[in-house]
Amino acid sequence: MKKSIFVSVHMLRSYPFSRPNAGDDGEQKTAYFGGCLRSKISAQSIWRATCDEMSSHPDATEEFKQIRTKYVVDYISGKLANEIADEKSRNKKAADIVAAFFGENKNVAAEKAKKTDDDGDTSDAKSDSLILTSEKEIAWLLENYANLSKDTKDIKKDLKKKWEADRPISFLQAISGRMLTSNTDVEIRGTKQIASAMGVNKIEGETQDFFTACDDLSEGATTQHMGYTSFNASIYYYHNSFSVNETLDNLAGRKDIIINGFRRLLIATLNANPKGKMASFGNNTKPNLVMVRISDNSDNFVNAFLNPVKGGDNESQMEVAEKVLLEYIGKYASAYYTSVDDFGKFFIFSFDDMALELAGKIDVNRNTYNNYYKMVDGAVDFLESQLSE
């Protein structure tokens, strides 16, 4: 039986006055934990920011990008423009391809294909649900649909067989996963666990920012619009975990993609800030403390903050949070594991000397760093050594 390997990220990031993730009421999301109100950032918002950061990196290839859309028929139709000039014929073929691979009923897909009306306008082609794919997978699909449709009687069956053999998906697809109610044969089992980030400090009362918009050419009152935006200031504990084994299975054993992918993922984590009201508050911060744990499980250490943290006379709120988390991990290791090796390997970054000093004292297997990229190198090198065993 092969050893289970998880890469887990535990992080403390401070946001000043901000509203990084709002609910449908426009207010910053909150939830009760430990008997008091905390700020929260949803897992979906965190993962979207991480994927965007990873995909937008200057040297990111299609291997490290994904596309989530309802307009997959429209997208494929655009790819066929050089091959088929007539728009209706092109849209019909795109609908056939979507039906064959993603499983949507062919007639329904054809109805959704763009149709040119008398005025030359077009209507968008939308699937019933968002489909997760990638440029890499679409290119594979177009090539193999063209090749297999020449001499097959069951294009759907043959596409599925070829897809299972090739696994032409990107690293982000392999982690994110894909659920399809219309064709479970090409589903992808997601390998991530993204927890909602939780404020480690108590939220006291409701704070709103009053704003105005002025009309520069108005002769009378220049204020033409007024409103309020909710905000708070919090330190957030993040916990993200990824199954290396399942990701490797999704990628048909391509270890080079795994190693490169996790390196890029850890780097993207550094700058992955949800964009809610970013233009208004400028809360583009980096984390004070990041711990990468490589182990055989995905333990979450959020219970370190059952009691909300407060700053002391000689300690900042962040310093207290770092101390609480690191000491909790030390106690957790001795309570639930028979040895430090069983607890896994930690790679700990902080630019706070106090945190690094304390991290060096807790009884866990760890390396400490005051440079984030050196920490990433250490973690990825260790992961590579584990995969080669």
C-alpha positions as CSV (number, residue, x, y, z in Angstrom):
1,M,0.0,0.0,0.0
2,K,1.5,3.3,-1.0
3,K,2.1,6.0,1.5
4,S,-0.4,8.9,1.6
5,I,1.1,12.3,1.1
6,F,-0.7,15.6,1.8
7,V,0.7,19.1,1.3
8,S,-1.0,21.4,3.8
9,V,-0.6,25.2,4.1
10,H,-1.3,26.9,7.5
11,M,-1.1,30.7,7.3
12,L,-1.7,33.9,9.3
13,R,-2.5,36.9,7.1
14,S,-3.5,40.3,8.5
15,Y,-5.9,42.6,6.6
16,P,-6.3,46.2,7.6
17,F,-9.7,48.0,7.2
18,S,-11.2,45.9,4.4
19,R,-14.1,44.0,3.0
20,P,-12.4,41.1,1.1
21,N,-15.4,38.8,0.8
22,A,-19.1,39.9,1.0
23,G,-22.3,37.9,1.2
24,D,-25.4,38.5,-0.9
25,D,-26.3,41.4,1.4
26,G,-23.1,43.3,0.4
27,E,-21.7,43.0,4.0
28,Q,-18.4,41.4,4.9
29,K,-19.0,37.7,5.8
30,T,-18.9,36.8,9.5
31,A,-19.6,33.7,11.5
32,Y,-19.6,32.6,15.2
33,F,-16.7,30.5,16.4
34,G,-15.7,29.9,20.0
35,G,-18.8,31.8,21.2
36,C,-18.0,35.1,19.5
37,L,-18.3,36.8,16.1
38,R,-15.4,36.4,13.7
39,S,-14.8,37.7,10.2
40,K,-14.5,35.0,7.5
41,I,-13.4,34.6,3.9
42,S,-15.1,31.8,2.0
43,A,-13.2,28.8,0.6
44,Q,-14.5,29.6,-2.9
45,S,-13.1,33.1,-2.7
46,I,-9.7,31.9,-1.5
47,W,-9.4,29.3,-4.2
48,R,-10.5,31.6,-7.0
49,A,-7.9,34.2,-5.9
50,T,-5.2,31.4,-5.8
51,C,-6.1,30.1,-9.3
52,D,-6.2,33.6,-10.8
53,E,-2.8,34.3,-9.3
54,M,-1.4,31.0,-10.5
55,S,-2.8,31.4,-14.0
56,S,-1.7,35.0,-14.5
57,H,1.9,34.4,-13.7
58,P,4.0,35.6,-16.6
59,D,5.5,32.1,-17.4
60,A,2.3,30.1,-16.7
61,T,1.7,27.6,-19.5
62,E,-1.6,25.9,-20.3
63,E,-0.5,23.1,-18.0
64,F,-1.2,25.4,-15.1
65,K,-4.5,27.1,-16.1
66,Q,-8.2,26.2,-16.2
67,I,-11.4,27.5,-17.7
68,R,-14.8,27.4,-15.9
69,T,-17.7,28.4,-18.1
70,K,-21.2,27.8,-19.3
71,Y,-20.1,29.0,-22.8
72,V,-18.2,25.9,-23.8
73,V,-20.1,25.5,-27.1
74,D,-19.4,29.1,-28.0
75,Y,-15.7,28.7,-27.0
76,I,-15.3,25.5,-29.1
77,S,-17.1,27.2,-32.0
78,G,-14.5,29.9,-32.0
79,K,-11.8,27.4,-32.2
80,L,-13.4,25.9,-35.3
81,A,-13.5,29.3,-37.2
82,N,-10.6,28.5,-39.5
83,E,-11.9,25.1,-40.3
84,I,-15.6,25.9,-40.9
85,A,-16.5,29.3,-42.3
86,D,-20.3,29.0,-42.0
87,E,-21.3,30.0,-38.5
88,K,-24.4,27.8,-38.2
89,S,-22.5,24.7,-39.4
90,R,-19.6,25.6,-37.0
91,N,-22.0,26.0,-34.1
92,K,-23.7,22.7,-34.9
93,K,-20.4,20.9,-34.9
94,A,-19.4,22.5,-31.6
95,A,-22.6,21.4,-30.0
96,D,-22.0,17.8,-31.3
97,I,-18.6,17.8,-29.7
98,V,-19.9,19.1,-26.4
99,A,-22.6,16.5,-26.5
100,A,-20.2,13.7,-27.2
101,F,-17.7,14.5,-24.5
102,F,-19.4,16.4,-21.7
103,G,-22.5,14.4,-22.1
104,E,-25.2,17.1,-22.6
105,N,-28.1,15.8,-24.8
106,K,-27.2,16.5,-28.4
107,N,-30.5,18.1,-29.3
108,V,-30.4,20.3,-26.2
109,A,-26.8,21.3,-27.0
110,A,-27.8,22.1,-30.6
111,E,-30.6,24.3,-29.3
112,K,-28.1,26.2,-27.2
113,A,-25.6,26.8,-30.1
114,K,-25.4,30.3,-31.4
115,K,-27.9,31.0,-34.2
116,T,-27.7,33.9,-36.5
117,D,-31.0,35.8,-36.8
118,D,-32.2,38.0,-39.6
119,D,-30.4,41.0,-38.3
120,G,-27.1,39.2,-38.0
121,D,-27.1,39.2,-34.2
122,T,-26.2,36.0,-32.3
123,S,-27.5,34.5,-29.1
124,D,-25.0,32.9,-26.7
125,A,-24.7,29.2,-26.3
126,K,-24.9,28.2,-22.6
127,S,-24.8,24.9,-20.9
128,D,-27.0,24.1,-17.9
129,S,-24.1,24.3,-15.5
130,L,-20.5,25.6,-15.3
131,I,-18.1,23.2,-16.9
132,L,-14.5,23.0,-15.7
133,T,-12.0,22.5,-18.6
134,S,-8.8,23.9,-19.9
135,E,-7.2,25.1,-23.2
136,K,-5.1,21.9,-23.0
137,E,-8.2,19.7,-22.8
138,I,-10.1,21.5,-25.5
139,A,-7.2,21.2,-27.9
140,W,-7.0,17.5,-27.1
141,L,-10.8,17.2,-27.6
142,L,-10.8,18.9,-31.0
143,E,-7.9,16.7,-32.3
144,N,-9.3,13.4,-31.0
145,Y,-12.9,14.1,-32.0
146,A,-11.7,14.7,-35.6
147,N,-9.6,11.6,-35.6
148,L,-12.1,9.2,-33.9
149,S,-15.2,10.4,-35.7
150,K,-13.9,9.1,-39.0
151,D,-14.3,5.5,-38.3
152,T,-16.1,5.0,-35.0
153,K,-19.7,4.0,-34.3
154,D,-19.7,5.2,-30.7
155,I,-17.7,8.5,-30.5
156,K,-18.7,9.0,-26.9
157,K,-17.4,5.7,-25.8
158,D,-14.2,6.0,-27.8
159,L,-13.5,9.6,-26.5
160,K,-13.9,8.4,-22.9
161,K,-11.5,5.5,-23.5
162,K,-8.9,7.8,-25.1
163,W,-9.4,10.5,-22.4
164,E,-8.8,7.9,-19.6
165,A,-5.6,6.8,-21.3
166,D,-4.2,10.3,-22.0
167,R,-5.6,12.3,-19.0
168,P,-5.2,15.5,-21.0
169,I,-6.0,17.8,-18.0
170,S,-4.1,20.7,-16.4
171,F,-2.6,20.7,-12.9
172,L,-5.4,23.1,-11.7
173,Q,-8.1,20.8,-13.2
174,A,-6.5,17.8,-11.4
175,I,-6.8,19.7,-8.0
176,S,-10.1,21.5,-8.5
177,G,-12.0,18.5,-9.8
178,R,-15.0,18.3,-12.1
179,M,-18.5,17.1,-11.5
180,L,-20.8,16.4,-14.5
181,T,-24.3,15.2,-14.0
182,S,-24.6,14.5,-17.7
183,N,-21.5,12.4,-18.1
184,T,-19.8,11.0,-15.0
185,D,-17.3,9.1,-17.2
186,V,-15.1,12.2,-17.6
187,E,-15.5,13.5,-14.0
188,I,-12.4,14.5,-12.1
189,R,-12.2,13.8,-8.4
190,G,-11.0,17.0,-6.7
191,T,-7.9,16.7,-4.4
192,K,-8.1,19.9,-2.4
193,Q,-9.5,20.8,1.0
194,I,-9.9,24.6,1.3
195,A,-11.2,25.8,4.6
196,S,-12.9,29.2,5.0
197,A,-10.3,31.6,6.4
198,M,-11.3,32.6,9.9
199,G,-10.5,35.8,11.8
200,V,-8.6,34.9,15.0
201,N,-9.8,38.1,16.7
202,K,-13.3,39.0,17.9
203,I,-15.4,41.4,15.8
204,E,-16.9,44.0,18.1
205,G,-19.8,45.9,16.6
206,E,-20.5,46.8,13.0
207,T,-18.3,49.3,11.2
208,Q,-19.2,51.1,8.0
209,D,-17.3,53.5,5.8
210,F,-19.4,56.5,4.6
211,F,-18.4,57.6,1.1
212,T,-19.5,60.3,-1.4
213,A,-19.1,60.8,-5.1
214,C,-18.7,64.3,-6.3
215,D,-19.7,66.0,-9.6
216,D,-16.9,68.2,-10.8
217,L,-19.1,70.2,-13.1
218,S,-22.1,70.8,-10.7
219,E,-22.8,74.4,-9.9
220,G,-24.7,73.5,-6.8
221,A,-24.0,70.7,-4.3
222,T,-21.1,68.7,-5.6
223,T,-22.0,65.5,-3.7
224,Q,-24.2,63.5,-6.1
225,H,-24.0,60.1,-4.5
226,M,-23.6,58.8,-0.9
227,G,-23.4,55.4,0.6
228,Y,-21.9,53.0,3.1
229,T,-19.5,50.1,2.8
230,S,-19.0,47.6,5.7
231,F,-15.5,46.7,6.8
232,N,-13.4,45.3,9.6
233,A,-9.8,44.6,10.4
234,S,-8.8,41.0,11.1
235,I,-6.0,38.5,11.2
236,Y,-7.1,35.4,9.3
237,Y,-6.0,31.8,9.8
238,Y,-5.9,29.9,6.5
239,H,-5.8,26.1,6.1
240,N,-5.5,24.6,2.6
241,S,-4.7,20.9,2.0
242,F,-4.0,18.9,-1.1
243,S,-3.7,15.1,-1.6
244,V,-0.6,14.5,-3.6
245,N,-1.4,10.9,-4.3
246,E,-4.8,11.7,-5.8
247,T,-3.5,14.6,-7.8
248,L,-0.8,12.2,-9.2
249,D,-3.5,9.7,-10.1
250,N,-5.5,12.4,-11.9
251,L,-2.4,13.4,-13.9
252,A,-1.6,9.8,-14.9
253,G,1.6,9.7,-12.7
254,R,3.3,12.7,-14.2
255,K,5.6,13.6,-11.3
256,D,7.3,16.5,-13.1
257,I,3.9,18.3,-13.4
258,I,3.2,17.6,-9.7
259,I,6.5,19.1,-8.5
260,N,6.3,22.1,-10.8
261,G,2.6,22.5,-10.0
262,F,3.0,22.5,-6.2
263,R,5.9,25.0,-6.5
264,R,3.7,27.3,-8.5
265,L,0.8,26.8,-6.1
266,L,2.8,27.7,-3.0
267,I,4.2,30.8,-4.8
268,A,0.6,31.8,-5.9
269,T,-0.5,31.4,-2.2
270,L,1.8,34.3,-1.2
271,N,-0.1,36.9,-3.3
272,A,-3.6,35.3,-3.5
273,N,-5.8,38.1,-2.0
274,P,-9.6,38.1,-2.7
275,K,-10.4,41.1,-4.7
276,G,-13.5,42.3,-2.8
277,K,-13.4,46.1,-2.5
278,M,-9.6,46.0,-3.2
279,A,-9.8,49.3,-5.0
280,S,-11.5,51.0,-2.0
281,F,-9.3,49.5,0.8
282,G,-6.0,48.5,-0.9
283,N,-5.7,45.4,1.4
284,N,-3.1,43.8,-0.8
285,T,-1.0,42.2,2.0
286,K,1.3,39.2,2.4
287,P,1.2,36.7,5.2
288,N,3.3,37.1,8.4
289,L,3.5,33.3,9.0
290,V,3.3,30.4,6.6
291,M,3.8,26.8,7.5
292,V,3.9,24.1,4.8
293,R,3.4,20.6,6.4
294,I,4.1,17.5,4.4
295,S,2.5,14.5,6.1
296,D,0.1,11.6,5.7
297,N,-3.0,13.6,6.8
298,S,-4.6,17.0,6.5
299,D,-5.0,18.1,10.2
300,N,-6.6,21.5,10.6
301,F,-5.2,23.6,13.6
302,V,-8.1,26.1,13.7
303,N,-9.0,25.1,17.3
304,A,-5.9,27.0,18.4
305,F,-8.2,30.0,18.1
306,L,-11.2,28.9,20.0
307,N,-10.4,31.8,22.3
308,P,-10.1,35.0,20.2
309,V,-6.6,36.6,20.4
310,K,-5.9,40.0,21.8
311,G,-2.7,42.1,21.7
312,G,-0.8,42.5,25.0
313,D,1.1,45.5,26.5
314,N,4.3,44.5,24.8
315,E,2.9,42.2,22.0
316,S,1.0,42.9,18.9
317,Q,-2.1,41.0,18.0
318,M,-0.2,39.2,15.3
319,E,2.6,38.2,17.7
320,V,0.1,36.7,20.0
321,A,-1.6,34.9,17.2
322,E,1.7,33.4,16.0
323,K,2.6,32.3,19.6
324,V,-0.9,30.7,20.1
325,L,-0.7,28.8,16.8
326,L,2.9,27.5,17.2
327,E,2.4,26.5,20.9
328,Y,-0.9,24.7,19.9
329,I,0.9,22.7,17.2
330,G,3.6,21.6,19.7
331,K,0.9,20.4,22.1
332,Y,-1.1,18.8,19.3
333,A,1.9,16.8,18.2
334,S,2.7,15.4,21.6
335,A,-1.0,14.6,22.3
336,Y,-1.9,12.8,19.1
337,Y,1.3,11.4,17.6
338,T,3.8,8.8,18.9
339,S,6.8,10.6,17.4
340,V,7.8,13.8,15.7
341,D,8.4,11.9,12.5
342,D,4.8,10.6,12.5
343,F,3.6,14.2,12.7
344,G,5.2,15.0,9.4
345,K,7.7,17.6,8.2
346,F,7.2,21.4,8.6
347,F,8.6,24.2,6.6
348,I,8.0,27.4,8.4
349,F,8.4,31.0,7.1
350,S,8.1,34.2,9.0
351,F,9.8,37.6,9.0
352,D,9.1,37.9,12.7
353,D,12.2,36.9,14.6
354,M,10.0,36.0,17.6
355,A,8.0,33.5,15.6
356,L,11.0,31.9,14.1
357,E,12.6,31.6,17.5
358,L,9.5,30.0,18.9
359,A,9.1,27.7,15.9
360,G,12.7,26.5,16.6
361,K,11.7,25.4,20.1
362,I,8.5,23.4,19.4
363,D,9.0,19.6,19.3
364,V,8.3,18.9,15.7
365,N,10.4,18.0,12.6
366,R,10.8,21.5,11.0
367,N,13.0,23.8,9.0
368,T,12.6,27.5,9.5
369,Y,13.2,30.4,7.0
370,N,13.1,34.1,6.9
371,N,12.7,34.1,3.1
372,Y,9.5,32.8,1.5
373,Y,11.0,31.5,-1.7
374,K,13.7,29.5,0.1
375,M,10.9,28.0,2.2
376,V,9.1,26.9,-1.0
377,D,12.3,25.4,-2.4
378,G,12.8,23.4,0.8
379,A,9.3,22.1,0.9
380,V,9.2,21.2,-2.8
381,D,12.6,19.5,-2.6
382,F,11.4,17.4,0.3
383,L,8.1,16.5,-1.6
384,E,10.2,15.4,-4.6
385,S,12.3,13.1,-2.3
386,Q,9.1,11.6,-0.9
387,L,7.7,10.9,-4.4
388,S,11.0,9.2,-5.4
389,E,10.9,6.7,-2.5
